[in-house]
């Protein structure tokens, strides 16, 4: 199964709870590349590139974190960048 890239905006209790750092470590463990950053409206925005299952696993691992509560996600498929690392953006 090939790689895909997803642009996702997470809503809920996602800022001030270690969300970006959990995603960074989960993405690295699952072989997912891309980036994550906080948005001014209190949401968190990310682009995740990998297999569908590795992206799903990354999100599930983040959601299991203490104090993290994802109430909604806006997901769309975007063109792949073929990057090789995962970054926390400011």
Secondary structure, 3 states (H helix, E strand, C coil): CCCEEEEEEEEEECCCCCHHHHHHHHHHHHCCEEEEEECCCCCEEEEEEECHHHHHHHHHHHHCCCCCEEEEEEEEEECCCCCCCEEECC
